[in-house]
Structure formats: structure tokens, C-alpha cells
Amino acid sequence: MKILMLSGANLNMLGKRDPAHYGNDTLVQLQDKVCTYAAARGVKVVCAHSNSEGELINIMQNSACDAIILNAGAYSHYSYALRDCIECLSVPVAEVHLSDIYSREPFRHNDVLADVCKACFVGKGIQGYYDAVDFLTGNE
């Protein structure tokens, strides 16, 4: 099995941006840890990042992976374009947020992607990514 781990807006700032919410790992460190976790379960993870909404859509539409782990960042709160893309994909998408978006600022409580994703993992830090791997591989 091959999973696309797709990181969106401002996730390239991990390690610099508000460690209380997002932890101390950089995006590369986070990706390496998820790849290692998945590899131990016989799963290959391909990582990609973009701050551009359209590029995130292109990456998902052109992916040859069996499933997607998506942390769209702030796009989760308002991107109907990403929502429409996910809705028409033939592979399952698990949404992940490092922080608990539902206990933060009110504008973060709205998640337009949640109802088209097969699962959502929020507020668990890197464990949310591990849970997404397990969910997508049926190893919950």
C-alpha cells in the first residue's frame, strides 16, 4: 500500500510556529517519523507540501497512491475547492490536525472537509498521523 501524506498552508513553518499548538518538530521531521512508522507496518508514504490551494488539488488529483493523509492547515476551514476535490476522489482521505481545532479560536471550529473525509484526527499531535496510517490500512 502507498499513502500520500499531503501538508497544506503554513505547515512548512512547523518547528517555528507556536510550538504549544504544533509541537517542536519541523515538517521534514514529522514526515520522517510518519514514514518510519508506516514502513514498520509495510506501508510506503510519499510526502508532499504546498501552500497553494490549487497545487494541493493537483497533487491529490494526480496521485497514484491508495489513500491520502491530508493536513490542509487553514484551508480546512473554508476551501470548498479542496472539499469538492476530495469528494470526487476514488481513494480514502483521512484528515489530520496537530492541534485541537475545536478548542481553539471560533473560526477554526468550522471544518468544511470533515464530512467528505473518511476519518478526522485532531488534537493528538503526531499520534493523529499514526492513527491515520492505522485507519487507512485497517490496522486500528
Order of alpha helices (4+ residues) and beta strands (2+ residues): beta-alpha-alpha-beta-alpha-beta-alpha-beta-beta-alpha
